[in-house]
Amino acid sequence: MGDAGQTGPLGSDPARQHVDEMAASLRGELAMQAAGIGTFDWDLLTGVLDWDERLVALFGYDDTSFERTIEGFTARLHPDDRAAVTAALQTAIDECGEFSTLYRICLPGGTIRWVSAQGRALADVDGVAVRVLGAAYDVTDQRGDALGVAEVLEAMPAGFYSLSPDWRFTHVNAEAERLLGRRREDLLGEVIWDAFPAAVSSLFEESYRRAVRTREPVSFEAYYPAPLDGWYELRAWPIADGLSVYFMDVTERVRAQDELRRTAERTVTVARISTELAGSMDAEVATGQVPRMVVPALADACIVSVLDEHGHTRTVSSWHADEDSRDLLQRYARSRAAALAGIPAVARTLTSGDPLQLTGEEALATTVPGEPRELLTRLAPSAALALPLRGRNHTLGLVSLLYTGDRAPTADEVTTLRDVADRLGMALDNARLYGEQRQLALQLQHSMLTAPPEPDHAEIVVRYFPASEAAAVGGDWYDAFLQADGATTLVIGDVAGHDSAAAATMGQLRSLVRGIALSTGAGPAAVLTDLDRAMELLRFRTLATAAVARFEQTRGEITSGTTRMRWSNAGHTPPILLTPGGDVRVLGSERADMLLGVDPETPRREWVVELERGATVLLYTDGLVERRDADLDAGTDRLTAALADLGDRPLQELCDLLVHHMVDGHPDDDVALVAVRLHPQDRPRPPAAGPVDVPRSVPADPAGP
């Protein structure tokens, strides 16, 4: 005996393996030649059907007459067998399974031969059949000859074994030996449930027993654990003396399909997260949704912790795949929050930007002692991963992933999670910048929209709400001021655009209206005419709408308890009147005049309406009534209906309720409104209206001295 470390006469082990493989291939080829077995390969994508020389001759063709199509095959089938054979082939293609059939062929000259064929369909990674491979041979002279069948079974490129009625192996071919990792000498006569105990009470046993019970073939895919550790595609059919099983190892195909599925799930998860983050500028909404989308596709549990500028945990959200563990996970996330940035391993990750990947034991060792470690012990992670949430110039937080059982993050999952963390970090940074810009915009907007005056017996309320999806200041404005004769003027307007240019123009137009009205004492139409001309002279490159209403009285009207409202409309939404009796009217049945900035010479009209004391007038921008899913008319109808229902409320409360009813705190566009309620002049000013706030030079009543 030679030394165990020597390679032997055939050289190295790889060389010996190559010779063994050649010998096995040659053995199969010689066996098929001896048995007269021909092989075929049908490409389902191109339609080309390849036969070897034995099969071409068997079907009565030669190289010039066989066109290499399935039609050439079916042309030779006996008419009585054609439907059954075609159905067997189609079933194998549809199920990506195998087929075994016996049929007759009609050769030129009228000779009929019996042919036995077996094969299987091969699928791509998507599980769609793309080829059919198999073998066939002439059994006319040996039907019932077991030796010929055995030769075919031995040469076929798939595993085959047969079982007796008491489940003992009675035949095992060479390929079955290789796939099962057992010699046939050891398997023959052994009960399958003893030889392969993991098959007991599994899909294998259930399917085999069903085939025997129903006398119907069964096809299925199943996984067998170690030592085989593989996926198999099987077809079992009952025979007179037991069960025959044809099977192939499809582990690589199943794993490729599983990896393709996981890749698709990761892609879908990232796409969903990107969509969610792009659609929200609210940091709390973003952090709350991400854990639910990451779990369970990329981890068994997820915690998102947002830190403030001092490294203190500001926001925590979490989600666990196991419903019973969600409360425990949230308690763990909160218990570690105070000391999170102080954990050395976490601090290094936050500083370096590199992921921190740990085993379950390492995760426990790095956790803060006390309640956090106790809770993490109960969560029992098998692995953990921590990724920083990076903004433009600094780290904003940490996303922590936990894995349970034997699960751990793969390299592809870590790459995907880093992408998710980066997207979330940028979303949080955008939300922070958006909040700062929005706050600045609101401060600027409110600085330009001053509080209204409070003349005697007239209560004025103003409201402004920026669009919920815009951080920039807008062009909507309101104004209310007193003129020297005591008349009250209300203005509502809207400059095209939602940017700083629109806001600047709004501020200029508001000042111009005040200056024109106060210096000239003109009525609404004249004010709008002068404003339009001023815009042309000052080269305003914008369009705007506006409505101006002037409330005035004569001595006789004070005595009679009425007030005149003169108003003019430059392309704006019409005023709405709520009478003391609760009736609601949209003022101005005619179309509004041309908006500002088009033609400074356009004539401006003026309307007059007489109001009783106790009446309420509302001026507003279109953001109050326009919605993406409804037109302006429908919005106006909703507003008038709401005003009729709520008209008996105090004016401050009425305006708040109207805005809530119409836009529910999330307007699609900026909303500005100004409302005036005329209180009776023969009684004291109601306490709800607040104190009188009028410059000394203005008379207490519009017609006063």
C-alpha positions, 0 to 999 in steps of 0.5 A: 500500500502506498503513502496516503498523501501520494497522488497515484499513477493518474497524477493529482486528484483533479486529474483523477476526478476528470478521468472519472467524469469522462468514464461516467459520461462514456459509460452512459453513452455506451449504454444508450448505444447498446440499448438503441436509445436516442436523445432529444433536445427541444428548445422552447424559445427558438422552437428547434428540436434536435435529435441524435442520429439514433432518434432520426433513424428511428422515426424514419428520417434522414439528415435532409428530410428531418426539419428539426421541428416539433411538427416533424415529430407529431407528423409521425405519431399514430393518430390515436396517440397524438392527443395523449402525447401532446398533452403529456408534453404540455403538462411537463412544460406547464409544470416544469416537470417530467413526462413518461409515455408510450406511443406508436409512430407511423413510418413511411410505407405503413410500418408501426413501431412502439416507442417509449420516451421519458424526459423533463422540462428545464426552467429558467430562474423565473420558473418558466420552462425553456427546454425539454430534454429526454430519451426515447427508444424502440420497444416494439420487440421488447414490450414487457422486457424488463431488461430494456427498461432497466437499461433506459433507467440506468442511462437516464440523466435523472434519479430513479428508484422504485419502492415495494408496497411495504416501502422498501427500495427495489430499484435504484439507478446510478443517478439516484445513487449520486443524488442520494449519496448512498450506494444502491447495495445499501439501499436495496431492501431498506425501508425508505422511512428508515433510510431517510428519516427526515422524510417522515411526516413531511411532504415526501411521505404525504405525497407518496402515500397519496399517490398510492392511495389515489392511484394517481401520479403526484408532482412536487418540489421539496427540501430535504435537510442535511446530509442532503441539504437540497431541493428536489423536484419529484414525480411519483406514480403508482405501479402494480407492485409499488411506487416509482419515483423520478427526481432531480436536484433543483437546489441551484435553481431554487436558490437562484429564484430565492435570491432573485425574490430577495433582490426584488423585495429589497428593491421594492422596499427601498422604492417604498421607503424613497416614496414615503420619504419624498412625500413627507417633510415631517421628521416624525412621520418619516422615522415612524414609517421606516421601521415598518417598511424595513421589517421583515424584508431586511431585518426582524426588528428595527429602531430609528433614533434621532439625535439633537445637536447635543447628541441626546435622543430626541425621537425613537420609533421601532417595529418588530416582526413578532407582534408579541415583541413590539412592546418589549422592543419599544421599551428597550429603545426608550431605556437605552435612549439617554445613553445611546451616543455614550456607548463607545461602539455607537459613538465610533459609528456615529463619528466614522459613518461606518456600519457596526455589525455584531453577533448577538453576544457582542450586542449584549456586551456593548449594551448599557448594563441594567434595564437596557441589557436585561430587555435586550437579553429577552429580545435574544438577537442572533445578530445586530447591525447599526447604521448612522443617519447622515445628513449633509454635514453631520450625523442625525441619528442611528438606525439599529437592526436586530436579527433573531433565530439563526438569521444574520444580515447578508452583504447585499442586505447591509448594502441595501440598509446603508442606502436606506439609512442614507436616504432617511438621513437626508430626509431628516436633514431636509425636514430640519431645513424645511422646518427652519425655512418654514418658520422663517417664512411664517415670521416674515409673512406675519410681519407684513400682515399686521393686526386689524383696527377695531373701530367702534361697533365693527369687529374685524378678524383676520386669518392667514395659513400657508400651504401645508406643502410649501416652505416659501412665503406666498403672495396672499394678503389681507388688510384692514384699515381706517380712512380719515373720514371714519370709513373702514376699508378691507382688502384681500389679494393674491399675487401669482407665485409662491416664492420670495418674489411673490412675497415682495410684490405682495408687500409692495401692493399692500403698501400701495393700496394703503397709500392710495386709499389714505391719500385720496380717500377714493372708493374701491374702484378708483383705488384698484384703478390707481393701483393697476396704473402704479403697477404699470409705471413701476414695472411690476412683472406679475399678475394679481387679484384683489377685492376692496370693500369700503364700509361707510355711513351717513348720519341717517344710516346711523340712525336707521342702523344700516351701513353701505358697503361699496366694493370692487373686484379685480379678478378675485373671489367674490365677497360673501354676506351673512345677514343677521337672519342667517341668510348667506349670499355670494355678492356679485352675480356678474363676472369680476373685472380684469385682474391687475397687471393686464391692462391699466386702462381697463374700466373698474366697476363698483357695487353697493350693498346696504347692510343691516347691523349684525351682518357679517361680510367675508373676504377670502383667497381661493385657497379656502375654497379650491381643492385638488379634487373639486372645482371653485364653484363646488368649494364656494358652495361648501363655504356658504353651507358652512357659513350658514351652519356656523353663522351664530358663532362669535366671529373669532370662533366662526373664522377658525371653524370655517378654516378647519371645515374647509381645509382641516389644517392642511390647505393645498394653497395659501389661505387668507381671509378677513371678516367684519361683523357690524354690531348694533350702534345703539348698544355697547360694543360686545365684550367678545369683540374686544376693546375699541382700537382707533387712531385719535384722528379718526371719528368713532363712527364713520359719519362722526365729526 
